[in-house]
Amino acid sequence: MRKNKTAIALTVAGSDSSGGAGIQADLKTFSALGVYGASAITALTAQNTMGVDDLMVVPPEFVLAQMHAVARDLDVGAIKIGMLATDETVDAVATGLDAFPDVPVVLDPVMVASSGDPLIDETAIGLLRERLVPRATVVTPNLDEAAVLLGEPPESREQMLEGRAQRLLALGADMVLLTGGKSIAETALDIFADANGIQRIEAPRHATRNTHGTGCTLSSAIAAELAKGQGVEKAIKLAKMYVTAAIIAADEIDVGQGAGPVHHFHALWPRAEEERS
Protein backbone atom coordinates (compact mmCIF):
# COMPACT_ATOMS: atom_id res chain seq x y z
CA MET A 1 0.00 0.00 0.00
CA ARG A 2 1.37 3.42 -0.98
CA LYS A 3 2.05 5.75 1.92
CA ASN A 4 0.85 9.33 1.95
CA LYS A 5 3.65 11.87 2.11
CA THR A 6 4.28 12.97 5.69
CA ALA A 7 4.35 16.71 6.23
CA ILE A 8 7.56 17.65 8.09
CA ALA A 9 8.52 20.93 9.72
CA LEU A 10 11.81 21.88 11.37
CA THR A 11 12.07 24.17 14.37
CA VAL A 12 15.35 25.93 15.08
CA ALA A 13 14.92 27.43 18.52
CA GLY A 14 15.74 27.32 22.22
CA SER A 15 14.50 24.84 24.78
CA ASP A 16 12.07 25.79 27.56
CA SER A 17 12.51 23.48 30.54
CA SER A 18 8.93 24.17 31.68
CA GLY A 19 7.59 23.02 28.30
CA GLY A 20 5.40 25.99 27.44
CA ALA A 21 7.47 27.85 24.86
CA GLY A 22 10.41 27.33 22.52
CA ILE A 23 11.20 23.93 21.04
CA GLN A 24 8.67 22.21 23.27
CA ALA A 25 5.80 24.49 22.22
CA ASP A 26 6.82 24.16 18.57
CA LEU A 27 6.85 20.35 18.62
CA LYS A 28 3.53 20.24 20.47
CA THR A 29 2.02 22.57 17.89
CA PHE A 30 3.37 20.55 14.97
CA SER A 31 1.94 17.36 16.48
CA ALA A 32 -1.44 18.94 17.27
CA LEU A 33 -1.72 20.05 13.64
CA GLY A 34 -0.73 16.69 12.15
CA VAL A 35 2.85 17.54 11.19
CA TYR A 36 6.01 15.59 12.03
CA GLY A 37 8.44 17.83 13.89
CA ALA A 38 12.23 17.89 13.70
CA SER A 39 14.41 20.23 15.74
CA ALA A 40 17.75 21.97 15.99
CA ILE A 41 18.23 23.32 19.51
CA THR A 42 20.03 26.66 19.76
CA ALA A 43 20.03 27.20 23.52
CA LEU A 44 18.96 25.63 26.80
CA THR A 45 17.03 27.67 29.32
CA ALA A 46 16.35 26.94 32.96
CA GLN A 47 12.92 28.51 33.25
CA ASN A 48 9.41 28.03 34.51
CA THR A 49 6.14 29.93 34.37
CA MET A 50 7.57 32.65 36.63
CA GLY A 51 10.75 33.50 34.75
CA VAL A 52 14.12 32.50 33.30
CA ASP A 53 16.77 31.45 35.84
CA ASP A 54 19.63 30.66 33.48
CA LEU A 55 20.56 30.24 29.83
CA MET A 56 23.21 28.14 28.10
CA VAL A 57 23.94 28.68 24.41
CA VAL A 58 24.53 25.60 22.25
CA PRO A 59 27.85 25.88 20.36
CA PRO A 60 27.06 27.34 16.91
CA GLU A 61 28.90 24.59 15.09
CA PHE A 62 26.61 22.05 16.77
CA VAL A 63 23.52 24.04 15.80
CA LEU A 64 24.75 23.86 12.22
CA ALA A 65 25.46 20.13 12.57
CA GLN A 66 21.87 19.53 13.71
CA MET A 67 20.48 21.41 10.71
CA HIS A 68 22.74 19.56 8.28
CA ALA A 69 21.79 16.19 9.78
CA VAL A 70 18.10 16.94 9.30
CA ALA A 71 18.66 18.24 5.76
CA ARG A 72 20.48 15.06 4.69
CA ASP A 73 17.61 12.80 5.61
CA LEU A 74 14.25 14.53 6.06
CA ASP A 75 12.10 16.18 3.40
CA VAL A 76 11.40 19.38 5.33
CA GLY A 77 8.43 21.38 4.09
CA ALA A 78 8.82 24.46 6.30
CA ILE A 79 11.20 25.90 8.89
CA LYS A 80 10.38 27.91 11.99
CA ILE A 81 13.22 29.93 13.54
CA GLY A 82 12.92 31.13 17.10
CA MET A 83 15.41 32.04 19.81
CA LEU A 84 18.93 32.82 18.57
CA ALA A 85 20.83 34.21 21.54
CA THR A 86 24.15 35.27 19.97
CA ASP A 87 25.52 36.63 16.72
CA GLU A 88 27.49 33.40 16.22
CA THR A 89 24.24 31.44 16.44
CA VAL A 90 22.52 33.76 13.97
CA ASP A 91 25.42 33.29 11.57
CA ALA A 92 25.32 29.50 11.94
CA VAL A 93 21.57 29.34 11.30
CA ALA A 94 21.85 31.62 8.27
CA THR A 95 24.50 29.26 6.89
CA GLY A 96 22.38 26.23 7.75
CA LEU A 97 19.48 27.53 5.68
CA ASP A 98 21.58 27.01 2.56
CA ALA A 99 20.89 23.30 2.98
CA PHE A 100 17.15 23.98 2.59
CA PRO A 101 16.76 25.80 -0.73
CA ASP A 102 13.23 26.98 -1.54
CA VAL A 103 11.87 25.85 1.85
CA PRO A 104 9.62 28.55 3.38
CA VAL A 105 10.95 30.10 6.58
CA VAL A 106 8.89 31.56 9.43
CA LEU A 107 11.12 33.83 11.51
CA ASP A 108 9.92 34.58 15.04
CA PRO A 109 12.52 37.08 16.32
CA VAL A 110 12.46 36.03 19.98
CA MET A 111 14.19 38.69 22.05
CA VAL A 112 12.48 38.83 25.43
CA ALA A 113 10.68 36.13 27.40
CA SER A 114 7.08 36.80 28.43
CA SER A 115 8.48 37.28 31.94
CA GLY A 116 10.62 40.18 30.66
CA ASP A 117 13.94 38.33 30.72
CA PRO A 118 16.23 39.10 27.72
CA LEU A 119 16.94 36.19 25.39
CA ILE A 120 19.29 37.70 22.80
CA ASP A 121 22.56 39.63 22.86
CA GLU A 122 22.47 43.22 21.63
CA THR A 123 25.12 42.40 19.01
CA ALA A 124 22.98 39.63 17.52
CA ILE A 125 20.03 41.90 16.69
CA GLY A 126 21.73 43.67 13.78
CA LEU A 127 22.98 40.42 12.29
CA LEU A 128 19.51 38.88 12.58
CA ARG A 129 18.11 41.90 10.74
CA GLU A 130 20.74 41.65 8.00
CA ARG A 131 21.06 37.90 7.46
CA LEU A 132 17.78 36.28 8.44
CA VAL A 133 14.99 38.78 7.86
CA PRO A 134 15.67 38.92 4.08
CA ARG A 135 15.68 35.09 3.97
CA ALA A 136 12.31 34.81 5.70
CA THR A 137 9.06 34.04 3.96
CA VAL A 138 7.21 35.65 6.85
CA VAL A 139 8.48 37.42 9.98
CA THR A 140 6.23 37.32 13.06
CA PRO A 141 7.40 39.90 15.63
CA ASN A 142 5.27 41.17 18.45
CA LEU A 143 5.11 44.90 19.19
CA ASP A 144 8.23 44.95 21.38
CA GLU A 145 10.27 42.84 18.96
CA ALA A 146 9.21 45.02 16.04
CA ALA A 147 10.40 48.11 17.89
CA VAL A 148 13.81 46.53 18.50
CA LEU A 149 14.19 45.39 14.89
CA LEU A 150 13.34 48.88 13.64
CA GLY A 151 15.28 50.75 16.31
CA GLU A 152 12.13 52.57 17.36
CA PRO A 153 10.49 53.16 20.74
CA PRO A 154 7.67 50.76 21.66
CA GLU A 155 4.29 51.90 20.39
CA SER A 156 0.99 50.11 20.86
CA ARG A 157 -1.49 52.60 19.44
CA GLU A 158 -3.64 50.85 16.87
CA GLN A 159 -3.13 53.50 14.19
CA MET A 160 0.66 53.01 14.38
CA LEU A 161 0.61 49.26 13.71
CA GLU A 162 0.15 49.39 9.95
CA GLY A 163 3.04 51.81 9.41
CA ARG A 164 5.31 49.69 11.55
CA ALA A 165 4.38 46.56 9.59
CA GLN A 166 5.25 48.32 6.34
CA ARG A 167 8.62 49.43 7.70
CA LEU A 168 9.35 45.86 8.76
CA LEU A 169 8.51 44.67 5.26
CA ALA A 170 11.10 47.11 3.91
CA LEU A 171 13.80 45.18 5.81
CA GLY A 172 13.56 42.47 3.15
CA ALA A 173 11.12 39.78 4.27
CA ASP A 174 8.54 38.56 1.77
CA MET A 175 5.75 39.09 4.30
CA VAL A 176 5.28 40.38 7.84
CA LEU A 177 2.76 39.39 10.49
CA LEU A 178 2.94 41.98 13.26
CA THR A 179 1.23 40.47 16.26
CA GLY A 180 -0.53 43.01 18.40
CA GLY A 181 -1.43 40.95 21.43
CA LYS A 182 -0.34 43.75 23.79
CA SER A 183 -1.89 46.56 21.79
CA ILE A 184 -4.80 48.61 23.07
CA ALA A 185 -7.06 47.39 20.28
CA GLU A 186 -10.35 45.95 21.52
CA THR A 187 -9.74 42.74 19.58
CA ALA A 188 -6.65 40.54 19.29
CA LEU A 189 -5.41 42.44 16.27
CA ASP A 190 -2.57 41.32 13.99
CA ILE A 191 -1.37 43.19 10.90
CA PHE A 192 -0.34 41.24 7.80
CA ALA A 193 1.76 43.08 5.23
CA ASP A 194 3.07 41.98 1.84
CA ALA A 195 3.72 43.54 -1.56
CA ASN A 196 -0.05 43.79 -2.14
CA GLY A 197 -0.70 45.92 0.93
CA ILE A 198 -2.05 45.56 4.46
CA GLN A 199 -4.63 43.22 5.97
CA ARG A 200 -6.05 43.25 9.47
CA ILE A 201 -6.52 39.85 11.09
CA GLU A 202 -8.71 39.99 14.17
CA ALA A 203 -10.02 37.59 16.78
CA PRO A 204 -11.90 38.09 20.05
CA ARG A 205 -9.73 38.89 23.06
CA HIS A 206 -9.83 36.37 25.90
CA ALA A 207 -8.84 37.35 29.42
CA THR A 208 -6.31 34.88 30.84
CA ARG A 209 -2.86 35.08 32.39
CA ASN A 210 -1.94 31.78 30.72
CA THR A 211 -0.33 33.03 27.53
CA HIS A 212 3.20 31.65 27.92
CA GLY A 213 4.54 30.58 24.52
CA THR A 214 1.87 32.30 22.45
CA GLY A 215 4.32 33.76 19.93
CA CYS A 216 6.20 30.48 19.54
CA THR A 217 2.93 28.66 19.06
CA LEU A 218 1.66 31.06 16.41
CA SER A 219 4.84 30.96 14.34
CA SER A 220 5.13 27.18 14.55
CA ALA A 221 1.45 26.81 13.61
CA ILE A 222 2.11 28.89 10.49
CA ALA A 223 5.11 26.68 9.67
CA ALA A 224 3.00 23.56 10.19
CA GLU A 225 0.35 24.75 7.76
CA LEU A 226 3.02 25.72 5.20
CA ALA A 227 4.52 22.24 5.53
CA LYS A 228 1.09 20.82 4.70
CA GLY A 229 1.05 22.85 1.49
CA GLN A 230 -1.08 25.83 2.45
CA GLY A 231 -0.32 29.27 1.02
CA VAL A 232 1.00 31.86 3.46
CA GLU A 233 -2.22 33.86 3.91
CA LYS A 234 -4.30 30.72 4.52
CA ALA A 235 -1.60 29.33 6.82
CA ILE A 236 -1.67 32.52 8.90
CA LYS A 237 -5.46 32.50 9.21
CA LEU A 238 -5.52 28.83 10.23
CA ALA A 239 -2.71 29.42 12.71
CA LYS A 240 -4.55 32.39 14.22
CA MET A 241 -7.65 30.21 14.69
CA TYR A 242 -5.57 27.48 16.36
CA VAL A 243 -3.82 29.87 18.75
CA THR A 244 -7.05 31.66 19.65
CA ALA A 245 -8.63 28.33 20.60
CA ALA A 246 -5.49 27.35 22.55
CA ILE A 247 -5.67 30.61 24.53
CA ILE A 248 -9.39 30.20 25.24
CA ALA A 249 -8.72 26.67 26.53
CA ALA A 250 -5.61 27.65 28.51
CA ASP A 251 -7.46 27.88 31.83
CA GLU A 252 -8.56 24.25 31.49
CA ILE A 253 -5.04 23.08 32.36
CA ASP A 254 -3.27 23.87 35.63
CA VAL A 255 0.47 24.30 35.01
CA GLY A 256 2.78 26.31 37.25
CA GLN A 257 2.31 29.24 39.60
CA GLY A 258 2.89 32.06 37.12
CA ALA A 259 1.88 32.69 33.52
CA GLY A 260 0.97 29.21 32.36
CA PRO A 261 1.06 27.88 28.81
CA VAL A 262 -1.67 27.88 26.21
CA HIS A 263 -3.42 24.56 25.69
CA HIS A 264 -1.72 23.11 22.62
CA PHE A 265 -3.82 19.94 22.64
CA HIS A 266 -7.18 21.58 23.26
CA ALA A 267 -8.75 19.67 20.35
CA LEU A 268 -7.31 16.32 21.42
CA TRP A 269 -7.47 16.13 25.21
CA PRO A 270 -10.78 15.57 27.03
CA ARG A 271 -12.45 18.88 27.91
CA ALA A 272 -13.25 19.68 31.52
CA GLU A 273 -16.99 19.22 30.99
CA GLU A 274 -16.39 15.82 29.38
CA GLU A 275 -14.36 14.63 32.37
CA ARG A 276 -17.19 15.59 34.74
CA SER A 277 -19.83 13.70 32.78
BELWO-V401150 format. One record per pair of residues at least 24 apart in sequence whose ideal C-beta (glycine too) atoms are under 6 Angstrom apart, sorted by the first residue. I is the first residue (numbers start at 0). GAP is how many residues later the second one is. Records with the same first field share a line. If there is no record, write none. Layout:
I: GAP + GAP
This chain:
5: 30
6: 28 + 70 + 220 + 221
7: 28 + 66 + 67 + 68 + 69
8: 26 + 28 + 69 + 214 + 215 + 218
9: 28 + 60 + 66 + 69
10: 28 + 69
11: 28 + 69 + 81
12: 69 + 70
13: 28 + 29 + 31 + 69
14: 26 + 29
15: 29 + 31
16: 29 + 30
17: 29 + 30 + 31
19: 192 + 193 + 241
20: 191 + 192 + 195
21: 194
24: 188 + 191 + 192
25: 54 + 190 + 194
27: 236
28: 188 + 191 + 192 + 235
29: 194
31: 232 + 233
32: 191
34: 189 + 192
37: 32 + 36
39: 26 + 27
41: 41 + 42 + 47
42: 40 + 42
47: 208
48: 163 + 207 + 209 + 210 + 211
49: 208
50: 64 + 66
51: 61 + 65
56: 28 + 29
59: 28 + 29 + 32
62: 29
63: 28 + 32
66: 29
67: 31
70: 28 + 29
75: 27
76: 150
77: 26 + 145 + 148 + 149
78: 24 + 26
79: 26 + 139 + 140 + 143
80: 26
81: 26 + 28 + 134
82: 27 + 36
84: 35
85: 35 + 38
86: 36 + 37 + 40
89: 34 + 37 + 38
93: 37 + 38
96: 38
103: 33 + 122
104: 30 + 31 + 32
105: 32 + 113 + 116 + 117
106: 25 + 29 + 32
107: 32 + 107 + 111
108: 32 + 36
110: 34 + 37
113: 98 + 145
132: 38 + 39 + 40
133: 38
135: 37
136: 37
137: 37 + 39 + 94
138: 34 + 37
139: 37 + 79
141: 37 + 73
142: 39
145: 32
155: 27 + 28
157: 27
160: 30
161: 29 + 36
164: 26 + 28
165: 27
168: 24
174: 57
176: 59
200: 39
202: 41
205: 41 + 42
207: 42 + 43
208: 50
209: 40 + 50
211: 47 + 48 + 49
212: 48
213: 48
216: 26 + 45
217: 25
